[in-house]
Amino acid sequence: MNAKADERKEERITELCELYQAAPNLSREIILSVDEATGIQALERIAEDLPIGPGKPRAREFEYKRNGTQTLIAAINVTTGRVQGVCGDTRTEEDFVNFIKQMIEINPGYTTYHFVADQLNTHKSESLVRFVADFCDIDKELGVKGKEGILKSMVTREEFLNEKDKKIIFHYTPKHASWMNQIEIWFGILMKKAIRRGSFGSKKELKKKILDFIDYFNLSLIHI
């Protein structure tokens, strides 16, 4: 209720809506909505559920044991609905850059890669700027983080990442508007269908469940 207004809110919403609307016609460009789902808990119920009976719903044990957490970094193809992701222990700046690299490697051949992301600082990092500049063969001085040039601040880094005349373009949602990022909708599906009522004896079990659900979703729930 007391969130500070995003001065570029309408501009950002317009940019994203136009991008989403154009998606089906951009055969040589790919639009990937990306984000992290952090702190997904591997909760293990201390007793088995009681089965459904006549006039009786399944009874679920309310006490649980915590077996750690996992972070899912995922992307949804705005045109096809296909989801790709990696699951691990952290969501560092390096993790995000590596994920962007992986998305390009496993989706080769496009003239332009559009990434929709929120305004988390790791989505506007120095290492991300350096990767984009290198990938796009941009041969100019990037400056010094905190002092000058493209790398000076999050504002200058965002301006560079959002520039339209290069092969990788980042489009940022307004602050406090996660609903503009389509991967957030899919995270809700994941939690409802695979995580919320699960019982996981380890982080490894949780990770397998998440990755298996991505495969299931891509094979069974979308039409490519």
C-alpha positions in Angstrom: 0.0 0.0 0.0 2.9 2.3 0.7 5.1 1.3 -2.2 6.9 4.1 -4.0 5.6 4.7 -7.5 7.7 3.6 -10.5 8.2 6.7 -12.5 8.5 4.6 -15.7 5.5 2.4 -14.8 3.4 3.2 -17.9 6.4 3.2 -20.2 7.4 -0.3 -19.0 3.9 -1.7 -19.2 3.5 -0.4 -22.7 6.8 -1.9 -23.8 6.0 -5.3 -22.4 2.5 -5.4 -23.7 3.7 -4.5 -27.2 6.4 -7.2 -26.9 3.9 -9.9 -25.8 1.5 -8.9 -28.6 4.2 -9.1 -31.2 5.6 -12.5 -30.0 3.7 -14.8 -32.3 5.0 -12.9 -35.4 8.7 -12.8 -34.4 9.8 -16.1 -35.9 13.5 -15.2 -35.8 13.3 -13.7 -32.3 12.7 -15.4 -29.0 11.1 -13.9 -25.9 11.9 -15.5 -22.6 10.3 -14.4 -19.3 12.8 -15.2 -16.5 13.0 -15.1 -12.8 14.0 -17.0 -9.6 11.7 -18.9 -7.2 13.7 -18.8 -4.0 13.4 -20.6 -0.7 11.3 -23.5 -2.0 11.2 -25.7 1.1 11.8 -29.4 1.2 9.2 -30.1 3.8 8.8 -33.7 5.0 5.6 -34.7 6.8 6.3 -36.6 10.0 3.5 -39.1 9.2 1.8 -40.4 6.1 -1.5 -38.9 4.8 -4.6 -40.8 5.7 -6.4 -42.0 2.5 -9.7 -40.7 1.2 -12.7 -42.6 2.4 -16.5 -42.4 2.0 -17.5 -38.9 2.9 -14.0 -38.2 4.1 -11.3 -36.2 2.4 -7.6 -37.1 2.5 -6.2 -36.2 5.9 -2.8 -34.6 5.9 -0.3 -34.4 8.7 0.3 -30.8 9.8 3.7 -31.3 11.4 6.7 -31.4 9.3 10.5 -31.5 9.2 12.5 -29.0 7.3 15.2 -30.5 5.0 16.5 -27.3 3.4 15.6 -25.2 0.4 16.2 -24.9 -3.3 16.1 -22.1 -5.7 14.7 -22.5 -9.2 15.8 -20.2 -12.0 13.4 -20.6 -14.9 12.3 -19.2 -18.2 9.1 -19.5 -20.1 9.0 -19.1 -23.9 6.3 -16.4 -24.3 5.3 -17.8 -27.7 5.2 -21.6 -27.1 4.7 -21.8 -23.3 7.7 -24.1 -23.0 9.6 -23.9 -19.6 13.3 -24.4 -19.0 15.0 -24.2 -15.7 17.9 -25.0 -13.4 17.6 -25.8 -9.7 20.2 -25.3 -7.0 21.2 -23.9 -3.7 21.8 -20.2 -4.6 20.6 -17.3 -6.8 23.8 -15.3 -7.1 24.7 -12.8 -9.8 26.9 -15.5 -11.3 24.0 -18.0 -11.2 21.8 -15.6 -13.2 24.4 -14.8 -15.9 25.1 -18.6 -16.3 21.4 -19.2 -16.7 21.1 -16.5 -19.4 24.1 -18.1 -21.2 22.5 -21.5 -21.0 19.2 -20.2 -22.4 21.0 -18.8 -25.4 23.0 -22.0 -25.9 20.0 -24.3 -25.8 17.9 -22.0 -28.0 20.4 -21.3 -30.8 19.9 -19.5 -34.1 17.8 -16.5 -33.2 18.6 -13.0 -34.4 17.4 -11.4 -31.2 17.0 -12.7 -27.6 14.5 -10.8 -25.5 14.5 -11.4 -21.8 11.7 -10.1 -19.5 12.9 -9.7 -15.9 12.1 -7.8 -12.8 14.3 -5.2 -11.3 16.3 -7.3 -8.9 19.9 -6.0 -8.7 21.3 -9.3 -10.0 19.3 -8.8 -13.2 21.3 -5.6 -13.9 24.7 -6.7 -12.7 28.2 -5.8 -13.9 28.8 -9.4 -15.0 25.6 -9.4 -17.0 26.5 -6.2 -18.8 29.9 -7.6 -19.6 28.5 -10.9 -21.0 25.9 -9.0 -23.1 28.6 -6.7 -24.5 30.9 -9.6 -25.3 28.1 -11.7 -26.9 26.9 -8.7 -29.0 30.5 -7.8 -30.1 30.1 -4.3 -28.5 33.6 -2.9 -28.5 33.5 0.2 -26.3 34.6 1.2 -22.9 32.1 0.0 -20.3 33.4 2.2 -17.5 33.8 1.4 -13.8 31.1 0.2 -11.5 30.2 2.9 -9.0 32.2 5.6 -10.8 31.5 6.1 -14.5 30.3 4.9 -17.8 27.8 2.1 -18.5 28.7 0.2 -15.4 28.3 3.2 -13.1 24.9 2.4 -11.6 21.9 0.2 -11.9 20.2 2.9 -13.9 23.1 3.1 -16.5 23.4 -0.7 -16.6 19.6 -1.0 -17.3 19.8 1.6 -20.0 22.5 -0.4 -21.8 20.7 -3.8 -21.3 17.4 -2.3 -22.6 19.0 -0.8 -25.7 17.2 -2.2 -28.8 20.0 -2.2 -31.3 21.7 -5.4 -30.1 21.2 -9.1 -30.1 20.3 -9.4 -26.4 17.7 -7.1 -25.0 16.4 -7.0 -21.5 12.9 -5.7 -20.8 12.1 -4.8 -17.2 8.8 -5.0 -15.4 7.7 -2.0 -13.3 8.4 -2.2 -9.6 5.8 -4.0 -7.6 4.3 -5.5 -10.8 5.4 -9.1 -10.9 2.1 -9.9 -12.7 3.7 -8.5 -15.8 6.3 -11.3 -15.8 4.7 -14.5 -17.2 7.1 -16.9 -15.5 5.4 -15.8 -12.2 2.2 -17.4 -13.4 4.0 -20.7 -14.1 5.6 -20.6 -10.6 2.1 -20.6 -9.2 1.2 -23.7 -11.2 4.4 -25.4 -10.0 3.6 -24.7 -6.4 -0.1 -25.8 -6.6 0.5 -29.0 -8.6 3.8 -30.3 -7.5 5.1 -28.7 -4.3 2.3 -27.5 -1.9 1.0 -31.0 -0.9 4.3 -32.8 -1.3 6.6 -34.4 1.2 10.3 -34.3 0.5 12.9 -36.2 2.5 15.8 -34.2 1.1 16.7 -31.3 -1.2 17.6 -33.9 -3.8 14.1 -35.2 -3.8 12.7 -31.7 -4.1 15.0 -30.8 -6.9 14.0 -34.0 -8.8 10.3 -33.2 -8.3 10.7 -29.7 -9.7 12.7 -30.8 -12.8 10.4 -33.7 -13.4 7.4 -31.4 -13.3 9.1 -29.1 -15.9 9.4 -32.1 -18.2 5.8 -33.2 -17.5 4.5 -29.7 -18.1 6.4 -29.4 -21.4 5.2 -32.8 -22.7 1.7 -32.9 -21.4 0.3 -29.4 -20.7 1.3 -27.3 -23.7 1.0 -27.6 -27.5 4.1 -26.5 -29.4 
